Amino acid sequence: MQRFILALVIASAVMPAQDPAAKLMIELETALPRQQNTQGAGQGMPNFNVDWDKAIAKLGDLATRAAGTRAEPWALFHLGNALYAGGHIEEAAGTFRDLSERYAAHPINTVALEKGGKSRLARALDDCVQELSFRAQHKVTDLAKADVDAVTTATLHFSAGDVTFGFYKNAAPEHVKNFLELAKSSFYDRTRVHHVAPGQWIKLGDPNSRDKYMDEWGKGGPAHSLDNEFSRATHKRGTVSMWRGSGRPKSHGSQFMVLLADQPHLDFVQTPFAEVIVGLDILEQVSRKTRNQYECPADDVWLNGITINVTK
């Protein structure tokens, strides 16, 4: 996003201030979403809070008003980027293709970002093609909204207090089934919270965490693993997502994380399957406990057991 903002500033700087297109460019710059980036202590994981649907609406209005002016290609380009960031990949690709055809000679389409490289527009189109290919391969489920099951819930009995999960009915059914089966078999009983990032997440569900050797925590799981079940369920605050190891696309097993802040950069990386409906404040407090060199609470936080609740 930073390179897009910089390009817009440069483009607007060369237009006379009284030019209507220049006024639109200034308005366009102020309409660009600003990412509020906060870092978890020592974790390097950003927290992005952008209302992309709102940004898309603003940029779409500006693109309409900029039609036929020198501001139009920039308005379309930034609208395409907002569509992409908001998950509307096909619409983004269509916007970029239209821009490419209508403004074939525009610098946004002809000037390479670096020697021997591609233009901004070519890169944006490449990103769309790659994302659409990825989603086709991984069968991404498109959701209007993640629907939480009100019938079946799970209450996790931590040494710090009880926390209740509600499971998605329309996303990641194999992950929901896997979690419930492991919970019913007492797989999670007497495991520890093995990794925390203050105000960002907690991780747990590793059978190795029963052992005192902390260098093995975060490496264990059941004898089986699950395929990714990607969907448009985003990683918002309170989301419960199955954890897989870096570079191991089919390593979802038993470890999971609870997010304490919005983390949309994890979408299509991990598999969200539930969300916290009661007790998120307890996990927030756990995340902020004093940590040791392994980034886990210095004083053990135990998951003593899980109760599956079924409302008839």
C-alpha positions as CSV (number, residue, x, y, z in Angstrom):
1,M,0.0,0.0,0.0
2,Q,2.9,2.4,0.7
3,R,4.2,2.4,-2.9
4,F,0.7,3.1,-4.1
5,I,0.3,6.1,-1.8
6,L,3.8,7.4,-2.9
7,A,2.9,7.1,-6.6
8,L,-0.3,9.0,-6.0
9,V,1.5,11.8,-4.2
10,I,4.1,12.1,-7.0
11,A,1.3,12.1,-9.6
12,S,-0.7,14.8,-7.9
13,A,2.4,17.0,-7.4
14,V,2.9,17.5,-11.1
15,M,-0.7,18.9,-11.7
16,P,-1.5,22.6,-11.2
17,A,-3.5,23.1,-8.0
18,Q,-6.4,24.8,-9.9
19,D,-6.8,21.8,-12.2
20,P,-10.0,19.8,-11.4
21,A,-8.0,16.6,-11.9
22,A,-5.5,17.8,-9.3
23,K,-8.3,18.4,-6.8
24,L,-9.6,14.9,-7.5
25,M,-6.1,13.5,-6.9
26,I,-5.9,15.3,-3.6
27,E,-9.3,14.0,-2.6
28,L,-8.3,10.5,-3.8
29,E,-5.2,10.6,-1.6
30,T,-7.2,11.5,1.5
31,A,-9.7,8.6,0.7
32,L,-6.9,6.0,0.7
33,P,-7.2,3.8,3.8
34,R,-4.5,4.2,6.4
35,Q,-3.3,1.0,8.1
36,Q,-2.9,1.3,11.9
37,N,0.0,-1.0,12.6
38,T,0.7,-2.1,16.1
39,Q,3.3,-4.7,17.0
40,G,3.0,-7.5,19.6
41,A,6.0,-7.3,21.9
42,G,8.9,-8.9,20.1
43,Q,6.5,-10.8,17.8
44,G,6.7,-8.7,14.6
45,M,3.1,-9.5,13.8
46,P,1.1,-6.4,12.6
47,N,-2.5,-5.7,13.5
48,F,-4.2,-4.2,10.4
49,N,-7.5,-2.5,11.0
50,V,-8.9,-1.3,7.6
51,D,-12.6,-1.2,6.6
52,W,-12.0,-2.2,3.0
53,D,-15.7,-2.2,2.1
54,K,-15.9,1.5,3.2
55,A,-12.7,2.2,1.2
56,I,-14.1,0.5,-1.9
57,A,-17.3,2.6,-1.7
58,K,-15.3,5.9,-1.4
59,L,-12.8,5.0,-4.2
60,G,-15.6,3.8,-6.5
61,D,-17.4,7.1,-6.1
62,L,-14.2,9.0,-6.9
63,A,-13.5,6.8,-9.9
64,T,-16.9,7.7,-11.3
65,R,-16.4,11.4,-10.7
66,A,-12.9,11.2,-12.2
67,A,-14.1,9.6,-15.5
68,G,-12.5,11.4,-18.5
69,T,-9.9,13.3,-16.4
70,R,-6.3,12.7,-15.8
71,A,-7.2,11.4,-12.4
72,E,-9.2,8.5,-13.7
73,P,-6.4,5.9,-14.2
74,W,-5.1,6.5,-10.6
75,A,-8.6,6.3,-9.2
76,L,-9.2,3.0,-11.0
77,F,-5.8,1.7,-9.9
78,H,-6.4,2.4,-6.3
79,L,-10.0,1.1,-6.5
80,G,-8.5,-2.2,-7.9
81,N,-6.1,-2.4,-5.0
82,A,-8.9,-1.8,-2.5
83,L,-11.0,-4.5,-4.1
84,Y,-8.0,-6.9,-4.0
85,A,-7.3,-6.1,-0.3
86,G,-10.9,-6.5,0.5
87,G,-11.0,-10.0,-1.0
88,H,-12.9,-9.2,-4.2
89,I,-10.2,-10.6,-6.4
90,E,-12.2,-11.1,-9.6
91,E,-13.6,-7.6,-9.5
92,A,-10.1,-6.3,-8.9
93,A,-8.7,-8.2,-11.9
94,G,-11.6,-6.8,-14.0
95,T,-10.7,-3.3,-12.9
96,F,-7.0,-3.7,-13.7
97,R,-7.8,-5.2,-17.1
98,D,-10.1,-2.3,-18.0
99,L,-7.4,0.1,-16.9
100,S,-4.8,-1.7,-19.0
101,E,-6.9,-1.6,-22.1
102,R,-8.1,1.9,-21.8
103,Y,-4.8,3.5,-20.7
104,A,-2.3,1.3,-22.5
105,A,0.2,4.2,-22.9
106,H,-0.2,5.5,-19.3
107,P,3.0,5.4,-17.1
108,I,1.1,3.2,-14.6
109,N,1.0,0.6,-17.4
110,T,4.4,1.3,-19.1
111,V,6.9,2.3,-16.5
112,A,8.8,-0.5,-14.7
113,L,9.2,-0.2,-11.0
114,E,12.8,-1.3,-11.3
115,K,15.2,-2.0,-14.1
116,G,14.0,-5.1,-16.1
117,G,10.9,-5.3,-13.9
118,K,7.2,-4.9,-14.4
119,S,4.9,-1.9,-14.1
120,R,2.6,-1.3,-11.2
121,L,-0.4,-2.5,-13.2
122,A,1.4,-5.6,-14.5
123,R,2.3,-6.6,-10.9
124,A,-1.3,-6.0,-9.7
125,L,-2.6,-8.2,-12.5
126,D,-0.1,-10.9,-11.6
127,D,-1.2,-10.8,-8.0
128,C,-4.8,-11.3,-9.0
129,V,-4.0,-14.2,-11.3
130,Q,-1.9,-15.9,-8.5
131,E,-4.6,-15.4,-5.9
132,L,-7.4,-16.7,-8.1
133,S,-5.2,-19.7,-8.9
134,F,-4.5,-20.4,-5.2
135,R,-8.2,-20.2,-4.3
136,A,-9.2,-22.5,-7.1
137,Q,-6.6,-25.1,-5.9
138,H,-7.6,-24.8,-2.3
139,K,-11.4,-24.6,-2.8
140,V,-12.0,-21.4,-0.9
141,T,-15.5,-21.2,0.5
142,D,-17.0,-17.8,-0.2
143,L,-19.1,-16.7,2.8
144,A,-21.4,-13.8,3.3
145,K,-20.7,-14.1,7.0
146,A,-19.3,-16.8,9.2
147,D,-22.3,-18.5,10.9
148,V,-21.7,-19.6,14.5
149,D,-23.5,-22.8,15.6
150,A,-25.8,-22.0,18.5
151,V,-26.4,-25.7,19.2
152,T,-23.0,-27.1,19.9
153,T,-20.4,-25.2,21.9
154,A,-17.3,-26.1,23.8
155,T,-16.3,-24.8,27.2
156,L,-12.5,-24.9,27.9
157,H,-11.6,-25.2,31.5
158,F,-8.4,-23.2,32.0
159,S,-6.6,-22.8,35.3
160,A,-7.3,-19.1,34.7
161,G,-11.0,-19.5,34.1
162,D,-13.6,-20.9,31.7
163,V,-13.8,-19.9,28.0
164,T,-16.5,-21.0,25.6
165,F,-16.1,-21.5,21.8
166,G,-18.9,-21.4,19.2
167,F,-18.1,-23.3,15.9
168,Y,-18.7,-22.2,12.4
169,K,-21.5,-24.0,10.6
170,N,-20.5,-22.9,7.1
171,A,-16.7,-23.0,7.3
172,A,-14.0,-25.7,7.9
173,P,-16.3,-28.6,8.7
174,E,-13.5,-31.1,8.9
175,H,-11.6,-28.9,11.4
176,V,-14.7,-28.5,13.5
177,K,-15.2,-32.3,13.5
178,N,-11.5,-32.9,14.3
179,F,-11.5,-30.5,17.3
180,L,-14.7,-32.0,18.7
181,E,-13.3,-35.5,18.4
182,L,-10.0,-34.6,20.0
183,A,-11.8,-32.8,22.8
184,K,-14.2,-35.7,23.5
185,S,-11.2,-38.1,23.7
186,S,-9.5,-36.0,26.3
187,F,-6.6,-35.3,23.9
188,Y,-6.3,-31.7,25.2
189,D,-6.6,-32.4,28.9
190,R,-3.8,-31.1,31.0
191,T,-2.0,-29.3,28.2
192,R,-0.5,-25.9,28.6
193,V,-0.7,-22.6,26.8
194,H,2.6,-22.8,25.0
195,H,3.0,-19.5,23.2
196,V,1.6,-16.0,23.7
197,A,1.9,-12.6,22.1
198,P,0.5,-9.9,24.4
199,G,-2.8,-8.6,23.1
200,Q,-2.3,-10.5,19.9
201,W,-2.8,-14.3,20.4
202,I,-2.4,-17.3,22.5
203,K,-1.5,-20.8,21.2
204,L,-2.2,-24.1,22.7
205,G,-3.3,-27.7,21.9
206,D,0.1,-29.4,21.8
207,P,0.4,-32.7,23.7
208,N,4.1,-32.0,24.1
209,S,3.2,-29.2,26.4
210,R,2.3,-31.7,29.1
211,D,6.1,-32.3,29.4
212,K,8.5,-30.1,31.3
213,Y,10.9,-29.8,28.3
214,M,9.8,-26.5,26.8
215,D,12.0,-26.7,23.7
216,E,9.6,-29.4,22.4
217,W,6.5,-27.3,22.9
218,G,4.8,-26.3,19.7
219,K,6.1,-29.3,17.8
220,G,3.5,-32.0,18.7
221,G,0.2,-33.2,17.5
222,P,-2.0,-36.2,16.7
223,A,-1.0,-39.0,14.3
224,H,-3.1,-37.4,11.5
225,S,-3.2,-34.0,9.8
226,L,-5.8,-32.1,7.9
227,D,-5.9,-30.3,4.5
228,N,-6.4,-26.6,4.6
229,E,-10.1,-25.5,4.6
230,F,-9.8,-21.9,3.5
231,S,-12.8,-19.6,3.4
232,R,-13.7,-16.0,3.6
233,A,-14.0,-16.2,7.3
234,T,-11.5,-13.7,8.4
235,H,-9.1,-13.7,11.3
236,K,-10.8,-11.1,13.5
237,R,-10.5,-10.6,17.3
238,G,-11.9,-13.7,19.0
239,T,-11.3,-16.1,16.1
240,V,-10.1,-19.6,16.8
241,S,-7.9,-20.9,14.1
242,M,-6.1,-24.2,13.6
243,W,-2.3,-23.7,13.5
244,R,0.0,-25.2,10.9
245,G,3.8,-25.0,10.7
246,S,5.5,-22.6,8.4
247,G,6.1,-24.2,5.0
248,R,3.9,-27.3,5.9
249,P,0.7,-26.8,4.0
250,K,-0.9,-30.0,5.4
251,S,0.1,-29.9,9.0
252,H,-3.1,-28.9,10.8
253,G,-3.6,-31.3,13.6
254,S,-4.4,-30.3,17.2
255,Q,-2.6,-27.0,17.8
256,F,-4.8,-23.9,17.6
257,M,-4.6,-20.2,18.3
258,V,-7.1,-17.7,19.7
259,L,-6.7,-14.2,18.2
260,L,-6.9,-11.2,20.6
261,A,-6.7,-8.6,17.7
262,D,-7.7,-8.6,14.1
263,Q,-5.1,-10.4,12.0
264,P,-6.4,-10.5,8.4
265,H,-2.9,-11.3,7.1
266,L,-3.5,-14.8,8.4
267,D,-6.4,-15.3,6.0
268,F,-5.6,-18.2,3.6
269,V,-2.6,-19.1,5.8
270,Q,-4.4,-20.7,8.7
271,T,-7.9,-22.2,9.0
272,P,-10.4,-20.4,11.2
273,F,-13.1,-22.8,12.5
274,A,-14.7,-21.2,15.6
275,E,-14.8,-18.0,17.7
276,V,-14.9,-17.2,21.4
277,I,-18.4,-16.3,22.6
278,V,-17.6,-16.1,26.4
279,G,-14.3,-15.5,28.2
280,L,-12.1,-13.6,25.7
281,D,-11.1,-11.2,28.5
282,I,-9.6,-14.2,30.4
283,L,-7.4,-15.1,27.4
284,E,-6.4,-11.4,27.0
285,Q,-5.1,-11.5,30.6
286,V,-3.3,-14.8,30.0
287,S,-1.5,-13.2,27.0
288,R,-0.2,-10.4,29.2
289,K,1.3,-12.6,31.9
290,T,5.0,-12.5,32.4
291,R,6.7,-14.7,29.8
292,N,9.9,-16.7,29.8
293,Q,12.5,-17.1,27.0
294,Y,10.1,-19.5,25.1
295,E,7.4,-16.8,24.8
296,C,5.0,-18.8,27.1
297,P,3.6,-17.7,30.5
298,A,6.3,-18.0,33.1
299,D,3.6,-19.4,35.5
300,D,1.9,-22.3,33.8
301,V,-1.6,-21.8,32.4
302,W,-3.3,-25.2,32.1
303,L,-6.1,-26.4,29.9
304,N,-7.6,-28.9,32.4
305,G,-10.3,-30.2,30.1
306,I,-13.1,-29.4,27.6
307,T,-16.8,-29.9,28.0
308,I,-18.9,-30.2,24.9
309,N,-22.3,-28.6,25.3
310,V,-25.3,-29.5,23.1
311,T,-28.4,-27.4,23.4
312,K,-31.6,-29.3,22.4
